[in-house]
Amino acid sequence: MQYDYSYCPICKNKLVTRKESGLERKRCSDSECDFVLWNNPTPVLAAVAHRNEEVVLVQSIGWPAHWFSLVTGFMEAGESPEEGIAREVKEEIGLDCKVGPLLGIYEFIQMNQIIIAYDVFLSQGEIKLDKEELVDFKLVSSSNLRPWPSGTGQAVKKWLHQRGIENKEIEFKKLKKN
């Protein structure tokens, strides 16, 4: 996520914009303080979590009723991406899984994230949502699954393509500015 910091988190002096490593970046105005706001993208893990050709899509708390996406989560320090996505699947939908091949790495500029997406094979069992993060889920057959234009939607598009399925992408309607 892009943060707009105004003050140094170390010494509390005002941040100023200066060239740093060839780019304009915010840094502390106190020449004795070395703080630079690098604002690097955050790694997020994503799973096209499925049993055979049925994919689990989840709805996060606070999302509109029609918004569903892949199981996702932040990578923790000390874990590999594969360990992280297996942990996220277990935490969010309560199932063990086998992490398959990497689908790709996708930018999600709106949230300043890099998405690392995997093909994930779910074990048998009942889906049990983490009610602190999710409000709903749905199972969608690959023949009915439509990718969306950004972030995890591009992982869905690649996963479908690998199966010879070229479903039409969902179009996001642009919001009118007043």
C-alpha positions as CSV (number, residue, x, y, z in Angstrom):
1,M,0.0,0.0,0.0
2,Q,1.2,3.5,-0.8
3,Y,1.7,5.5,2.4
4,D,2.0,9.2,2.4
5,Y,4.3,9.8,5.4
6,S,5.0,13.4,6.4
7,Y,7.3,12.9,9.4
8,C,10.3,10.7,10.1
9,P,9.4,7.6,12.2
10,I,12.9,7.7,13.8
11,C,13.4,11.3,14.9
12,K,10.0,12.9,14.1
13,N,11.4,15.6,11.8
14,K,9.6,16.6,8.6
15,L,10.3,14.5,5.5
16,V,11.5,16.2,2.4
17,T,11.7,15.0,-1.2
18,R,15.1,14.5,-2.6
19,K,16.9,12.4,-5.2
20,E,18.0,9.1,-3.7
21,S,19.4,6.3,-5.8
22,G,18.3,8.0,-8.9
23,L,14.6,8.5,-7.9
24,E,12.7,11.1,-6.0
25,R,12.1,9.8,-2.5
26,K,11.1,11.1,0.9
27,R,13.9,11.4,3.4
28,C,14.4,13.0,6.8
29,S,15.1,16.7,6.7
30,D,17.6,16.3,9.6
31,S,21.1,15.7,8.0
32,E,22.1,13.7,11.0
33,C,19.3,11.1,10.4
34,D,19.7,8.5,7.7
35,F,16.0,7.6,7.3
36,V,14.8,7.2,3.6
37,L,11.2,6.1,2.8
38,W,12.0,3.5,0.2
39,N,8.3,2.4,-0.1
40,N,9.2,-0.9,-1.8
41,P,6.3,-3.2,-2.9
42,T,5.1,-5.8,-0.4
43,P,5.2,-9.5,-1.4
44,V,1.7,-11.0,-1.4
45,L,1.0,-14.7,-2.0
46,A,-1.9,-16.0,-4.1
47,A,-3.4,-19.4,-4.7
48,V,-5.5,-20.6,-7.5
49,A,-6.9,-23.1,-5.0
50,H,-8.8,-25.9,-6.6
51,R,-10.0,-29.5,-6.5
52,N,-9.8,-30.8,-10.1
53,E,-11.5,-28.0,-12.1
54,E,-13.4,-26.3,-9.3
55,V,-11.7,-23.2,-7.9
56,V,-12.3,-21.6,-4.5
57,L,-12.9,-17.9,-4.6
58,V,-13.2,-15.9,-1.3
59,Q,-14.8,-12.7,-0.2
60,S,-12.9,-10.5,2.3
61,I,-14.6,-8.6,5.0
62,G,-15.6,-5.1,3.8
63,W,-15.7,-6.0,0.1
64,P,-18.8,-5.4,-2.0
65,A,-21.1,-8.5,-2.1
66,H,-20.2,-9.3,-5.7
67,W,-16.4,-9.2,-5.2
68,F,-14.6,-12.5,-4.9
69,S,-10.9,-13.3,-5.5
70,L,-8.2,-15.8,-4.8
71,V,-7.0,-16.9,-1.4
72,T,-4.2,-14.4,-0.7
73,G,-2.0,-13.3,2.1
74,F,1.3,-11.7,3.1
75,M,4.5,-13.7,3.2
76,E,6.0,-13.9,6.6
77,A,9.7,-13.5,7.5
78,G,11.5,-16.9,7.5
79,E,9.2,-18.8,5.2
80,S,9.4,-19.6,1.5
81,P,6.6,-18.5,-0.8
82,E,5.5,-22.1,-1.1
83,E,5.3,-22.5,2.7
84,G,3.5,-19.1,3.0
85,I,0.8,-19.9,0.5
86,A,0.2,-23.3,2.1
87,R,-0.1,-21.5,5.5
88,E,-2.5,-18.9,4.1
89,V,-4.7,-21.6,2.5
90,K,-4.9,-23.5,5.8
91,E,-5.6,-20.3,7.8
92,E,-8.2,-18.8,5.4
93,I,-10.2,-21.9,4.2
94,G,-9.1,-24.6,6.7
95,L,-7.7,-27.1,4.2
96,D,-4.4,-28.7,3.6
97,C,-3.0,-28.4,0.1
98,K,-0.2,-29.3,-2.2
99,V,1.5,-26.3,-3.7
100,G,2.0,-26.8,-7.4
101,P,3.9,-24.8,-9.9
102,L,4.4,-21.0,-9.8
103,L,1.9,-19.4,-12.1
104,G,3.7,-16.1,-12.2
105,I,4.6,-12.8,-10.5
106,Y,2.2,-10.0,-11.1
107,E,2.2,-6.3,-10.2
108,F,-0.7,-4.8,-8.2
109,I,0.2,-1.2,-8.4
110,Q,-3.0,0.1,-6.7
111,M,-1.8,-1.5,-3.4
112,N,2.0,-1.3,-4.1
113,Q,2.2,-5.1,-4.0
114,I,3.9,-7.8,-6.0
115,I,1.7,-10.9,-6.2
116,I,3.4,-14.3,-6.3
117,A,0.8,-16.8,-7.5
118,Y,0.7,-20.6,-7.4
119,D,-1.4,-23.4,-8.7
120,V,-2.6,-25.1,-5.5
121,F,-4.3,-28.5,-5.2
122,L,-6.7,-28.7,-2.2
123,S,-7.1,-31.8,0.0
124,Q,-10.6,-33.2,0.6
125,G,-12.6,-31.8,3.4
126,E,-15.0,-29.1,4.3
127,I,-14.1,-25.5,3.7
128,K,-14.0,-23.6,7.0
129,L,-13.6,-19.8,6.5
130,D,-11.5,-17.7,8.8
131,K,-14.3,-15.4,10.0
132,E,-11.9,-12.7,11.1
133,E,-10.8,-12.2,7.4
134,L,-13.5,-13.6,5.2
135,V,-17.3,-13.5,4.9
136,D,-18.0,-15.9,2.1
137,F,-16.6,-18.3,-0.5
138,K,-17.8,-19.8,-3.7
139,L,-16.7,-22.7,-5.9
140,V,-16.5,-21.9,-9.6
141,S,-15.9,-24.4,-12.3
142,S,-13.0,-23.6,-14.6
143,S,-15.5,-23.4,-17.6
144,N,-17.3,-20.5,-15.8
145,L,-14.3,-18.8,-14.1
146,R,-13.6,-15.4,-15.7
147,P,-10.3,-13.6,-15.0
148,W,-10.2,-9.9,-14.1
149,P,-7.9,-7.3,-15.5
150,S,-5.4,-6.8,-12.6
151,G,-3.4,-8.5,-9.9
152,T,-4.6,-12.0,-9.1
153,G,-6.9,-12.0,-12.1
154,Q,-3.9,-12.4,-14.4
155,A,-2.9,-15.5,-12.5
156,V,-6.4,-16.9,-13.1
157,K,-6.1,-16.1,-16.8
158,K,-2.8,-18.0,-17.0
159,W,-4.2,-21.0,-15.0
160,L,-7.2,-21.1,-17.4
161,H,-4.9,-20.8,-20.5
162,Q,-2.8,-23.7,-19.3
163,R,-6.0,-25.8,-19.4
164,G,-6.9,-24.5,-22.9
165,I,-9.7,-22.3,-21.6
166,E,-9.9,-18.7,-22.9
167,N,-12.8,-17.2,-20.9
168,K,-13.6,-13.6,-21.4
169,E,-12.1,-11.2,-18.9
170,I,-14.5,-9.4,-16.5
171,E,-14.6,-5.7,-17.3
172,F,-14.3,-3.2,-14.5
173,K,-16.5,-0.2,-15.1
174,K,-14.7,3.1,-14.6
175,L,-16.1,5.3,-11.9
176,K,-17.4,8.7,-13.0
177,K,-15.6,11.6,-11.3
178,N,-17.9,14.4,-10.1
